[in-house]
Each structure stands twice: as C-alpha cells, then as structure tokens.
Amino acid sequence: MTLSELSPTMKTLLFLVLLFASTVLSQCPTNSTLCIGCVDVPTCCPHKNAVCCLSGLRCCPAGYACTADEISCIRRNAEGLEIRIPTM
C-alpha cells in the first residue's frame, strides 16, 4: 500500500504517530539515517547513509534510488542489469 492509497483519516493518524516518534526520539539510532521529506516529519531509516525517498517516509540503502511510487529501490549492477528491492 502506498501513501496515496491511505484514507485521509489514516494519513492523519500516520502523521501524528510520526510526529510523536520524531519528537520523543529527536535523533536516529546509530547506523540509521534521518529523513525529512515533503511531509516535514523526521523519520529514521534503518540504513546507514541511506537515500531518503521524496516523501521522507521511505528510504533505500546507499547506492540505490527510490522509484517514483516509493515501492522499490533500484540500482544497476556491473553488467547494467537492474536490481530492485523493497523500500524500507
């Protein structure tokens, strides 16, 4: 499920949970990355030096890029083949 598929009530609830978590934690644990996206809510990505997706709610490991729908992380291997993994 993507962020755009959530109902307005669920989006509000998600926003409040993330706001609470970011206020309580105020920083990310070791070996994680702080992401702040278009929703202006800081979140912690469980990857060191992660690539944050545009929304700031999802992320990819270093060396990957988020797809536009933020469902997958992609990169090319040495042979030029695309590698996809789910976003976090």
Backbone as JSON Lines, residues from 0, in Angstrom:
{"i":0,"aa":"M","n":[0.84,-1.17,0.0],"ca":[0.0,0.0,0.0],"c":[0.89,1.24,0.0]}
{"i":1,"aa":"T","n":[0.55,2.21,-0.82],"ca":[1.32,3.45,-0.87],"c":[0.62,4.53,-0.06]}
{"i":2,"aa":"L","n":[1.34,5.6,0.19],"ca":[0.79,6.71,0.96],"c":[-0.46,7.27,0.29]}
{"i":3,"aa":"S","n":[-0.47,7.35,-1.04],"ca":[-1.62,7.92,-1.75],"c":[-2.87,7.05,-1.62]}
{"i":4,"aa":"E","n":[-2.72,5.78,-1.29],"ca":[-3.86,4.88,-1.14],"c":[-4.5,4.94,0.24]}
{"i":5,"aa":"L","n":[-3.87,5.62,1.17],"ca":[-4.41,5.72,2.52],"c":[-5.57,6.7,2.57]}
{"i":6,"aa":"S","n":[-6.53,6.43,3.42],"ca":[-7.65,7.35,3.61],"c":[-7.14,8.6,4.33]}
{"i":7,"aa":"P","n":[-7.87,9.71,4.23],"ca":[-7.45,10.93,4.94],"c":[-7.29,10.7,6.45]}
{"i":8,"aa":"T","n":[-8.15,9.89,7.03],"ca":[-8.05,9.6,8.46],"c":[-6.76,8.85,8.77]}
{"i":9,"aa":"M","n":[-6.42,7.86,7.95],"ca":[-5.2,7.1,8.16],"c":[-3.96,7.97,7.94]}
{"i":10,"aa":"K","n":[-4.01,8.87,6.97],"ca":[-2.88,9.78,6.74],"c":[-2.67,10.66,7.96]}
{"i":11,"aa":"T","n":[-3.75,11.16,8.52],"ca":[-3.65,12.0,9.71],"c":[-3.08,11.2,10.88]}
{"i":12,"aa":"L","n":[-3.56,9.98,11.06],"ca":[-3.05,9.13,12.13],"c":[-1.57,8.84,11.94]}
{"i":13,"aa":"L","n":[-1.17,8.51,10.72],"ca":[0.24,8.25,10.43],"c":[1.08,9.49,10.73]}
{"i":14,"aa":"F","n":[0.61,10.66,10.32],"ca":[1.31,11.91,10.58],"c":[1.51,12.11,12.08]}
{"i":15,"aa":"L","n":[0.46,11.9,12.85],"ca":[0.56,12.11,14.3],"c":[1.51,11.11,14.96]}
{"i":16,"aa":"V","n":[1.47,9.87,14.52],"ca":[2.39,8.86,15.07],"c":[3.83,9.23,14.75]}
{"i":17,"aa":"L","n":[4.08,9.62,13.51],"ca":[5.44,10.0,13.11],"c":[5.9,11.26,13.83]}
{"i":18,"aa":"L","n":[5.0,12.21,13.99],"ca":[5.34,13.44,14.71],"c":[5.69,13.12,16.17]}
{"i":19,"aa":"F","n":[4.89,12.28,16.8],"ca":[5.17,11.88,18.17],"c":[6.51,11.17,18.27]}
{"i":20,"aa":"A","n":[6.75,10.23,17.39],"ca":[8.01,9.48,17.43],"c":[9.21,10.39,17.21]}
{"i":21,"aa":"S","n":[9.1,11.31,16.27],"ca":[10.23,12.2,16.0],"c":[10.47,13.16,17.15]}
{"i":22,"aa":"T","n":[9.39,13.57,17.82],"ca":[9.53,14.47,18.97],"c":[10.18,13.73,20.14]}
{"i":23,"aa":"V","n":[9.75,12.52,20.39],"ca":[10.28,11.74,21.5],"c":[11.73,11.35,21.25]}
{"i":24,"aa":"L","n":[12.0,10.89,20.05],"ca":[13.35,10.4,19.75],"c":[14.32,11.51,19.4]}
{"i":25,"aa":"S","n":[13.88,12.51,18.7],"ca":[14.63,13.69,18.26],"c":[15.9,13.4,17.47]}
{"i":26,"aa":"Q","n":[16.38,12.19,17.49],"ca":[17.5,11.82,16.65],"c":[17.42,10.33,16.36]}
{"i":27,"aa":"C","n":[18.16,9.9,15.39],"ca":[18.1,8.5,14.96],"c":[19.17,7.67,15.66]}
{"i":28,"aa":"P","n":[18.9,6.38,15.8],"ca":[19.9,5.49,16.38],"c":[21.14,5.39,15.5]}
{"i":29,"aa":"T","n":[22.2,4.88,16.07],"ca":[23.44,4.64,15.33],"c":[23.16,3.75,14.13]}
{"i":30,"aa":"N","n":[23.87,3.99,13.05],"ca":[23.74,3.22,11.81],"c":[22.37,3.36,11.16]}
{"i":31,"aa":"S","n":[21.72,4.5,11.36],"ca":[20.48,4.81,10.66],"c":[20.6,6.23,10.11]}
{"i":32,"aa":"T","n":[19.63,6.63,9.31],"ca":[19.67,7.93,8.64],"c":[18.39,8.7,8.92]}
{"i":33,"aa":"L","n":[18.52,9.98,9.24],"ca":[17.36,10.84,9.44],"c":[16.84,11.3,8.09]}
{"i":34,"aa":"C","n":[15.55,11.1,7.85],"ca":[14.92,11.54,6.6],"c":[13.84,12.56,6.92]}
{"i":35,"aa":"I","n":[13.84,13.65,6.18],"ca":[12.78,14.65,6.27],"c":[12.34,14.93,4.85]}
{"i":36,"aa":"G","n":[11.11,14.61,4.54],"ca":[10.62,14.76,3.17],"c":[9.57,15.84,3.04]}
{"i":37,"aa":"C","n":[8.73,15.68,2.04],"ca":[7.73,16.7,1.72],"c":[6.65,16.81,2.79]}
{"i":38,"aa":"V","n":[6.53,15.85,3.68],"ca":[5.56,15.95,4.76],"c":[6.15,16.62,6.0]}
{"i":39,"aa":"D","n":[7.43,17.01,5.93],"ca":[8.12,17.72,7.01],"c":[8.09,16.99,8.35]}
{"i":40,"aa":"V","n":[8.07,15.69,8.31],"ca":[8.11,14.89,9.53],"c":[9.39,14.08,9.51]}
{"i":41,"aa":"P","n":[10.27,14.28,10.48],"ca":[11.5,13.49,10.51],"c":[11.22,12.02,10.81]}
{"i":42,"aa":"T","n":[11.84,11.15,10.06],"ca":[11.74,9.72,10.3],"c":[13.15,9.13,10.26]}
{"i":43,"aa":"C","n":[13.31,7.99,10.87],"ca":[14.61,7.32,10.88],"c":[14.57,6.12,9.95]}
{"i":44,"aa":"C","n":[15.5,6.09,9.05],"ca":[15.64,4.97,8.12],"c":[16.66,3.99,8.71]}
{"i":45,"aa":"P","n":[16.36,2.7,8.69],"ca":[17.26,1.73,9.34],"c":[18.5,1.36,8.52]}
{"i":46,"aa":"H","n":[18.98,2.27,7.7],"ca":[20.21,2.05,6.92],"c":[21.17,3.21,7.16]}
{"i":47,"aa":"K","n":[22.44,2.91,7.32],"ca":[23.45,3.96,7.43],"c":[23.65,4.58,6.05]}
{"i":48,"aa":"N","n":[23.73,5.91,5.98],"ca":[23.92,6.65,4.73],"c":[22.85,6.33,3.7]}
{"i":49,"aa":"A","n":[21.61,6.17,4.15],"ca":[20.5,5.81,3.27],"c":[20.14,6.94,2.32]}
{"i":50,"aa":"V","n":[19.41,6.58,1.29],"ca":[18.83,7.54,0.35],"c":[17.37,7.68,0.74]}
{"i":51,"aa":"C","n":[16.96,8.88,1.12],"ca":[15.57,9.11,1.53],"c":[14.71,9.35,0.3]}
{"i":52,"aa":"C","n":[13.54,8.74,0.27],"ca":[12.6,8.99,-0.82],"c":[11.97,10.37,-0.63]}
{"i":53,"aa":"L","n":[11.34,10.88,-1.67],"ca":[10.81,12.24,-1.67],"c":[9.87,12.51,-0.5]}
{"i":54,"aa":"S","n":[8.99,11.57,-0.17],"ca":[8.04,11.79,0.93],"c":[8.74,11.84,2.29]}
{"i":55,"aa":"G","n":[9.93,11.25,2.38],"ca":[10.62,11.16,3.65],"c":[10.14,10.01,4.51]}
{"i":56,"aa":"L","n":[9.13,9.29,4.05],"ca":[8.57,8.19,4.82],"c":[9.18,6.85,4.46]}
{"i":57,"aa":"R","n":[9.87,6.78,3.35],"ca":[10.52,5.54,2.9],"c":[11.95,5.86,2.52]}
{"i":58,"aa":"C","n":[12.77,4.82,2.45],"ca":[14.17,5.02,2.12],"c":[14.76,3.78,1.47]}
{"i":59,"aa":"C","n":[15.96,3.97,0.93],"ca":[16.7,2.89,0.27],"c":[18.12,2.87,0.82]}
{"i":60,"aa":"P","n":[18.77,1.7,0.75],"ca":[20.17,1.63,1.17],"c":[21.05,2.49,0.26]}
{"i":61,"aa":"A","n":[22.2,2.88,0.75],"ca":[23.16,3.65,-0.05],"c":[23.43,2.92,-1.36]}
{"i":62,"aa":"G","n":[23.51,3.68,-2.45],"ca":[23.77,3.09,-3.76],"c":[22.51,2.79,-4.55]}
{"i":63,"aa":"Y","n":[21.36,2.9,-3.92],"ca":[20.07,2.68,-4.58],"c":[19.35,4.01,-4.75]}
{"i":64,"aa":"A","n":[18.33,4.02,-5.59],"ca":[17.46,5.18,-5.77],"c":[16.02,4.72,-5.59]}
{"i":65,"aa":"C","n":[15.18,5.61,-5.07],"ca":[13.76,5.31,-4.9],"c":[13.05,5.4,-6.25]}
{"i":66,"aa":"T","n":[12.11,4.51,-6.48],"ca":[11.25,4.66,-7.65],"c":[10.25,5.77,-7.35]}
{"i":67,"aa":"A","n":[9.6,6.3,-8.39],"ca":[8.66,7.41,-8.21],"c":[7.52,7.06,-7.26]}
{"i":68,"aa":"D","n":[7.08,5.81,-7.27],"ca":[5.99,5.4,-6.39],"c":[6.48,5.0,-4.99]}
{"i":69,"aa":"E","n":[7.78,5.04,-4.78],"ca":[8.42,4.73,-3.49],"c":[8.16,3.3,-3.01]}
{"i":70,"aa":"I","n":[7.89,2.4,-3.94],"ca":[7.68,1.0,-3.59],"c":[8.99,0.22,-3.65]}
{"i":71,"aa":"S","n":[9.86,0.61,-4.58],"ca":[11.11,-0.14,-4.79],"c":[12.32,0.77,-4.73]}
{"i":72,"aa":"C","n":[13.45,0.14,-4.44],"ca":[14.77,0.76,-4.55],"c":[15.45,0.1,-5.75]}
{"i":73,"aa":"I","n":[16.09,0.89,-6.59],"ca":[16.72,0.32,-7.78],"c":[18.17,0.76,-7.9]}
{"i":74,"aa":"R","n":[18.96,-0.09,-8.52],"ca":[20.33,0.24,-8.9],"c":[20.71,-0.68,-10.05]}
{"i":75,"aa":"R","n":[21.81,-0.37,-10.69],"ca":[22.32,-1.21,-11.78],"c":[23.58,-1.92,-11.29]}
{"i":76,"aa":"N","n":[23.7,-3.2,-11.64],"ca":[24.92,-3.92,-11.27],"c":[25.99,-3.69,-12.33]}
{"i":77,"aa":"A","n":[27.13,-4.32,-12.18],"ca":[28.27,-4.11,-13.09],"c":[27.93,-4.46,-14.54]}
{"i":78,"aa":"E","n":[27.0,-5.38,-14.74],"ca":[26.59,-5.76,-16.09],"c":[25.49,-4.87,-16.64]}
{"i":79,"aa":"G","n":[25.04,-3.9,-15.86],"ca":[23.99,-2.98,-16.3],"c":[22.58,-3.49,-16.05]}
{"i":80,"aa":"L","n":[22.46,-4.62,-15.37],"ca":[21.14,-5.16,-15.07],"c":[20.54,-4.45,-13.86]}
{"i":81,"aa":"E","n":[19.23,-4.2,-13.91],"ca":[18.55,-3.51,-12.83],"c":[18.28,-4.45,-11.67]}
{"i":82,"aa":"I","n":[18.6,-3.99,-10.48],"ca":[18.33,-4.74,-9.25],"c":[17.29,-3.95,-8.47]}
{"i":83,"aa":"R","n":[16.22,-4.62,-8.05],"ca":[15.15,-3.98,-7.28],"c":[14.98,-4.68,-5.94]}
{"i":84,"aa":"I","n":[14.8,-3.87,-4.91],"ca":[14.45,-4.38,-3.59],"c":[13.35,-3.48,-3.04]}
{"i":85,"aa":"P","n":[12.56,-3.95,-2.07],"ca":[11.51,-3.1,-1.5],"c":[12.11,-1.95,-0.69]}
{"i":86,"aa":"T","n":[11.41,-0.82,-0.67],"ca":[11.84,0.29,0.18],"c":[11.58,-0.07,1.63]}
{"i":87,"aa":"M","n":[12.24,0.65,2.5],"ca":[12.03,0.48,3.95],"c":[11.13,1.6,4.43]}
